[in-house]
Each structure stands twice: as C-alpha cells, then as structure tokens.
C-alpha cells in the first residue's frame, strides 16, 4: 500500500508506474527523482537539504 499512496500523492497512476517499471520503458522517472524535483520547489530549511 505504501507504493500506491506514494504514487497517488505524487499524482502518478500506480498502474502506469508499475507497467513502466516492469516493461522497462522508462517514460516515468523513478519515484526518488520525482520526489527530489518536487521537494526542490518547496524548501523545508537546512534540515531537509541533501548531504
């Protein structure tokens, strides 16, 4: 359920994401990449900065 919740919060279709990963199409970036991109537009202070 964690992957479903994460994709939902990011506005990505869970089934499209899984299909992209299984078929290795690569149209959808990794969730880590998407999270980093979205978080860069919402600065949370120095405690959230990557080391």
N, C-alpha and C positions, 0 to 999 in steps of 0.2 A: 504494500500500500504506500510505502514511502516514495517510490518512483512515480506512482500515479499522482500523489499530492504535489510532488516537486514539479512535474511537467504541467500540472494544472496551474500552479502558482506562476509559472513562467509563461503561461499562455501557449503552450505547445501541446499538440494532440499526443496523448500517450501512445496510441496505436501507430501513428505515423512515426514517432520517435523509435519505437521498438522495431518496426518494419525497416526503417532506415539503418538501424544497427545490425539487424540480422542479415539483411541483404548487402550490407557494406556499401550502400550507395554514397553516403557521406554528404547528403544535402543539408542535414541538420547538424550543427556543431555539437560538440559534447556539452553536457549539462554544466560542467565546470567552466567552460568557456563562456557560455551564456550567462551564468551567474556572475562571473567576473565582469563581463561587459555591463550588465545591469547595475551591479553594485558600484561601478566606477562613476556612474551618473548620480549616485546617492551617497555622498561622503558621510561616513559614520564616525569620523575622528581618527586619531592616530592609532587607537587600539585595533582598528579593523584593517590597517594597511598591511599588505604582504611584506614579509621579511626579505 
